Amino acid sequence: MIFLSRKWVLLLNRFGLILAKTYGEKFKSKAFLITTIIFALSIIVGTNFQTIMDSFGSDDGESGSGEGWTVAVYDEEGSVAAALEQQIHIVNQNITIENSDKELEELERQVEAGEYDALLTVSLQDSGKISANYLSESLSTNGNSADLQLSLQTIQSNLAAAKLNLSADELATLNMPVAFEQSSFLETAKSEEELNEARGLVYIMIFVIYMSVLIYSLMIATEVATEKSSRVMEILVSSVPPIQQIFAKIVGIGLLGLTQLAFWAITGFISIRFSRDSLEGGIYSLFDFSANSIETISFGIIFFLLGYFLFATLAAFLGSLVSRTEDIQQMMMPVNLLIIAGAMLAFYGLADPEANFITITSYIPFFSPLVMFTRVGMLNIPLWEPMVAIALTLAAIFIIGWFGAKVYRGGVLMYGNSSSFKDMKKALILSKKEK
Amino acid sequence: MTLHINQVTKRFGGHLAVDKLSLTIPEKSMFGFLGANGAGKTTTFRMMLGLLDASEGKITWNGQSIGYHNSNNVGYLPEERGLYPKMKVKNQIIYLARLRGMDKKEAEKELIYWLDRFKVPEYENKRVEELSKGNQQKIQFIAAILHKPELIILDEPFSGLDPVNVELLKDAVRDIQQRGATIIFSSHRMEHVEELCESLCIIHKGKPIVDGGLREIKRSFGKKNLLIDADFDLTYLHSFPDVVKMKKRMDGVELQIKNEEVSQAILREISGKGFIRQFSLEEPSLNDIFIEKVGASFE
């Protein structure tokens, strides 16, 4: 018993040492500090986006989105222009209508000279149809022409109604919007309102999981390959069992990643608090955290950890197969493709979470961290579904970890130019226990 | 604390790297492990350390196999030097020593002692990549022995060092052995082995071809070297009976003779022919034995 406990102390000691070294070295590195700060700055910029845009936008009224947009209206009969002046006031207050009695050529010249922003020629035909011609310096779609068109459409309808002698009530019925609501037979479906709410949060979390898995697994592979290329690995592998080294490194980089994410999350939170941007409307309508968000965030953290451990383990053992750090990119290619494929499935799942292939891929370990998370976030699926995916992913982590440790032991003793799957076989043979 | 290598064979696929190697390395001894390039030295070391498993046979130290349970008592200087290039000497050595179970405070103290002893105290806070190759090697050596292991395996410890540093390192190795450690090292430089080791083994193509105490090996080799410097031509001794080999020297010849008695016959032969400046009978050098044994199996 005493021997066993001493062994465990030894084990934990070494694990802790490698973990602390991995974390400490990276944490103190300039690259880490710079990335963290740059991203934090971009978060601050992002959360204050509207304030910053407004400070740029306030002093250029000319091309501003509809501010003081003056339209000259040329109307021979004069019956439409007056109605338009009233109607446009309801639709878009920024547009000023000037009913002009000048000659058409004169007005065109004035538009060209910039005295007016646009020229609208309208005429009412006997059939009750309004025809209009919109002329402006550029065809940039700032929505003003659409607003004008909408207003004219209403005027035309009103004129037609008047012709038919419709009462005010009848006219109101005619213009009444349809009451349109969506619901679904599927009990897993969330209401449209819930979906929109969930989508923003799930979107952010998919992005965070995707980016961190991509970045931190590369970090692990680089770490392992550096130890191998500097040949310090032979000393390490004779001191500490490979499986311990792998997991100590993975946990170390994982903690580093969490430190970074926590720092960014806090920066984002504080920045939003102090931001002058209104939290309603704009981009924030996407990210309306409430109701189901606690559950979604919890699953997000679980799937983040699973995804990280799975890909980090894979990266560690692939890193042990290359002899030079330059070969890492090549070796990591298939891993990156897996991550990217998972992200693409997940983003598709945001739009159509019920799709068959989304359901299927959500159980495949390499995809489930992203895809199952999307389903959990977007649908009301029974708890056993994510649980099965979690169990499968855990199993995959253990299998890759076990297999990886075997390859690692052999791989670190092997130095060659190529970095292929033939090497993996060779590494396995090298580390094989022959009885 | 004896290291037993018992009928150990290692195959890599179809390639036979070590072939039924049996050795006994007594406790607290200094053991030389010689062999041409690719003879299987590094593979044997890796098997001793438990980095590779033997295909057949067993290696035990004090009755136990060597592995992670006793790696705190083992020190290893790999043939391919390896340290973290960007890490400072101090941090790195202490990290490696702690991985082998050493206390941090003690490691710091020992490091200062060794850096002083190797006359490089100023390297404590330098990054390894800033050091010259020879100095990196000293640091590597410190990394192998700092945690006071009882079994030390040094793969080519003297390669790449200048004569002054070789002496520093030899002294260190001797001291560590006197402190009670068992040291096994490989080298291409026969004179280092001759100077340091009580016993040795020469392996060739995975097989031991010479094994035992240095004195016995030399004695059982039988052949002796005879150095003669004279003012007259000695090259005709080449065809003298029982002369195995002849090498010309500046002022004479070096003969390898079958046994000591031959020297007396030669002395009788050349006496009176002219002025003889030197006539000395010498033990064969390890170099001669190595070339003879390894070279013979090349032919």
Boltz contact constraints between the chains, C-beta under 6 A:
constraints:
  - contact:
      token1: [A, 14]
      token2: [B, 99]
      max_distance: 6.0
  - contact:
      token1: [A, 17]
      token2: [B, 98]
      max_distance: 6.0
  - contact:
      token1: [A, 17]
      token2: [B, 99]
      max_distance: 6.0
  - contact:
      token1: [A, 21]
      token2: [B, 95]
      max_distance: 6.0
  - contact:
      token1: [A, 230]
      token2: [B, 82]
      max_distance: 6.0
  - contact:
      token1: [A, 230]
      token2: [B, 84]
      max_distance: 6.0
  - contact:
      token1: [A, 230]
      token2: [B, 85]
      max_distance: 6.0
  - contact:
      token1: [A, 231]
      token2: [B, 80]
      max_distance: 6.0
  - contact:
      token1: [A, 231]
      token2: [B, 82]
      max_distance: 6.0
  - contact:
      token1: [A, 232]
      token2: [B, 82]
      max_distance: 6.0
  - contact:
      token1: [A, 232]
      token2: [B, 83]
      max_distance: 6.0
  - contact:
      token1: [A, 232]
      token2: [B, 84]
      max_distance: 6.0
  - contact:
      token1: [A, 234]
      token2: [B, 78]
      max_distance: 6.0
  - contact:
      token1: [A, 234]
      token2: [B, 82]
      max_distance: 6.0
  - contact:
      token1: [A, 238]
      token2: [B, 49]
      max_distance: 6.0
  - contact:
      token1: [A, 238]
      token2: [B, 51]
      max_distance: 6.0
  - contact:
      token1: [A, 238]
      token2: [B, 76]
      max_distance: 6.0
  - contact:
      token1: [A, 239]
      token2: [B, 71]
      max_distance: 6.0
  - contact:
      token1: [A, 239]
      token2: [B, 99]
      max_distance: 6.0
  - contact:
      token1: [A, 239]
      token2: [B, 100]
      max_distance: 6.0
  - contact:
      token1: [A, 240]
      token2: [B, 99]
      max_distance: 6.0
  - contact:
      token1: [A, 241]
      token2: [B, 68]
      max_distance: 6.0
  - contact:
      token1: [A, 433]
      token2: [B, 53]
      max_distance: 6.0
  - contact:
      token1: [A, 434]
      token2: [B, 53]
      max_distance: 6.0
  - contact:
      token1: [A, 434]
      token2: [B, 55]
      max_distance: 6.0
